[in-house]
Amino acid sequence: MTGITDAMVYGHAIDPGTVAAFATNSLIVAHNAAFDRRFVERFCPPLANNPWACSMAEIPWALHGFESTKLSLLGLAHGFYYDGHRAVHDCHAGIELLARALPVGSGDSALKSLLTSARSTTWRCWASNSPFDKKDVLKARGYRWADGSDGMPKAWWIDLDEAAFHGEMSFLRTSIYGRSVQISTSSMNAFNRYSERLNVVGYTLP
């Protein structure tokens, strides 16, 4: 798929210490941090201490009229094409996208939108033990299913910003459970978002 052969990479390696020294304590931006962060932290454990942001998930591309969050298609939508499947080309394309102004609203750059998101606190909420006949309601509202294989709760889940949190708890109380129950939640920021270090706690619906 990439055209990279065994011969091209034979005898080459990436040194984790060099990567850590280059990154220092800076914000790391990835286009699909939910995959990249866990992979990178296994390769270079010191980077677990860095804040991370996702240019795919934390910029509201759909709100700005883009039909895909795929890096190459975002590039085409912005009027440029690049040769994919090479890390340096992907990085240059990502930098170019972040420098561009978003078309809707104040005209702020995509980077400013990403940094605002990275500095925020969000919540992951699992609708623990929700009634089976409510699964379509949850799915239509944007919840996704987690099978528990990653050590997190086996339940429908959603990510919320702070402004939406209390309203969503009221929705779960009235429209899903019909009573006060305890669900699972985790507070997330740039230091633990997309990682395997979420601190899951119980939250009793009001």
C-alpha positions in Angstrom: 0.0 0.0 0.0 2.8 2.5 0.9 5.4 1.3 -1.5 7.9 1.0 1.4 9.9 -2.2 1.1 11.9 -4.2 3.6 15.1 -3.1 1.8 14.3 0.6 2.3 14.0 0.3 6.1 16.7 -2.3 6.6 19.4 -1.1 9.1 17.4 2.0 10.0 15.8 2.7 13.4 14.2 5.5 15.3 15.9 6.2 18.7 13.3 6.9 21.5 15.7 9.1 23.4 16.2 11.4 20.4 12.4 11.6 20.0 11.9 12.5 23.6 14.7 15.1 23.5 13.2 16.7 20.4 9.6 16.8 21.9 10.7 18.1 25.3 7.4 19.0 27.2 5.7 20.4 24.1 2.1 19.8 22.9 2.1 16.8 20.5 -0.4 17.1 17.7 -1.5 14.0 15.8 -4.2 13.4 13.1 -5.9 10.5 14.9 -4.4 10.8 18.4 -6.7 8.0 19.6 -4.5 5.6 17.7 -1.1 7.4 17.7 -0.8 8.3 21.3 -1.0 4.8 22.6 1.4 3.5 20.0 3.9 6.4 20.5 3.8 6.0 24.3 4.7 2.3 24.1 7.6 3.2 21.8 8.7 6.2 23.8 7.3 6.1 27.4 8.5 9.7 28.4 6.0 11.1 25.9 3.2 9.9 28.2 3.9 13.1 30.2 3.3 15.4 27.3 -0.1 17.1 26.5 -1.6 15.8 23.2 -4.2 17.2 20.8 -5.9 15.6 17.8 -6.3 17.7 14.6 -8.8 15.1 13.3 -11.2 15.0 16.3 -10.8 18.3 18.0 -11.4 20.6 15.0 -15.1 20.7 14.0 -14.4 20.1 10.4 -18.1 19.1 9.6 -19.3 22.3 11.1 -17.1 24.1 8.6 -18.5 22.2 5.6 -15.9 19.5 5.2 -17.3 16.1 4.3 -14.3 14.1 5.6 -11.7 14.3 8.4 -9.2 12.3 6.4 -6.0 14.3 6.0 -5.6 13.8 2.3 -9.2 14.8 1.6 -9.0 17.8 3.8 -6.0 18.8 1.8 -7.9 18.5 -1.4 -10.8 20.5 0.0 -8.2 23.3 0.8 -6.9 23.1 -2.8 -3.7 21.2 -2.4 -2.5 17.7 -3.1 0.4 15.9 -1.6 2.0 12.5 -2.0 0.8 10.5 1.0 2.2 7.4 2.8 5.3 9.3 3.9 5.4 10.7 7.4 7.2 13.9 6.5 4.6 14.7 3.8 1.7 14.0 6.3 3.4 16.4 8.8 3.8 19.2 6.2 0.1 18.7 5.1 -1.0 18.9 8.7 0.9 22.1 9.4 -0.5 23.6 6.2 -4.1 22.7 7.3 -3.5 24.2 10.8 -2.3 27.4 9.3 -5.4 27.9 7.2 -8.4 29.9 8.4 -11.6 28.0 9.1 -14.4 29.2 6.7 -17.2 29.6 9.2 -17.3 32.2 12.0 -14.5 34.5 12.9 -11.9 33.3 10.4 -9.6 32.0 13.1 -7.0 29.4 12.1 -7.6 25.7 12.5 -4.6 25.8 15.0 -6.4 28.3 17.2 -9.5 26.1 17.3 -7.3 23.1 18.2 -5.5 24.9 21.0 -8.7 26.1 22.5 -9.9 22.5 22.5 -6.6 21.2 23.9 -6.8 23.6 26.8 -10.4 22.5 27.8 -11.7 19.8 30.1 -14.0 17.3 28.7 -15.9 14.3 30.1 -16.3 10.8 28.9 -19.5 9.3 30.2 -20.5 5.6 30.0 -24.2 4.9 30.2 -23.5 1.9 32.5 -26.2 -0.9 32.5 -28.5 1.1 30.3 -31.7 -0.7 29.3 -31.3 -2.7 26.1 -34.3 -1.2 24.5 -32.7 2.3 24.7 -29.7 1.4 22.6 -31.1 3.0 19.4 -31.9 6.2 21.4 -28.3 6.3 22.6 -26.8 5.6 19.2 -28.9 8.3 17.5 -27.7 10.8 20.2 -24.1 10.0 19.3 -23.2 7.4 21.8 -20.8 4.6 20.7 -20.5 1.1 22.0 -17.4 -0.1 24.0 -17.0 -3.8 24.6 -14.7 -3.4 27.6 -11.7 -5.0 26.0 -9.6 -1.9 26.7 -10.3 -2.1 30.4 -12.8 0.7 30.3 -16.5 0.1 31.2 -18.6 -2.1 28.8 -21.3 0.4 27.9 -22.5 3.0 25.5 -20.3 6.1 25.9 -20.1 9.7 24.7 -17.6 12.6 25.1 -19.0 15.9 26.4 -17.6 19.4 26.9 -18.3 21.0 30.3 -21.2 23.1 29.0 -23.1 20.0 27.9 -22.3 17.7 30.8 -25.2 18.6 33.2 -27.8 18.6 30.4 -26.7 15.2 29.3 -27.0 13.9 32.8 -30.6 15.1 32.9 -31.3 13.4 29.6 -29.9 10.1 30.9 -32.0 10.4 34.1 -35.3 11.2 32.4 -35.0 9.5 28.9 -32.8 6.5 29.5 -33.0 5.2 33.1 -36.2 7.0 34.4 -34.6 7.1 37.8 -31.5 8.1 39.7 -28.7 5.6 39.0 -24.9 5.6 39.1 -23.0 5.8 35.8 -19.3 5.9 35.0 -17.5 9.1 34.1 -13.9 10.3 33.6 -12.6 13.9 33.4 -10.2 14.4 30.5 -7.6 17.0 29.5 -4.7 17.1 27.1 -2.5 15.1 29.5 -4.8 12.0 29.6 -7.1 12.4 26.6 -6.6 9.5 24.1 -4.5 7.6 26.6 -5.1 4.5 28.7 -4.9 6.4 31.9 -8.5 7.6 32.4 -9.6 7.7 36.0 -13.1 6.2 35.9 -15.3 7.2 38.8 -19.0 6.8 39.6 -21.4 9.6 39.1 -25.0 9.5 40.5 -27.5 11.0 38.2 -29.5 13.8 39.9 
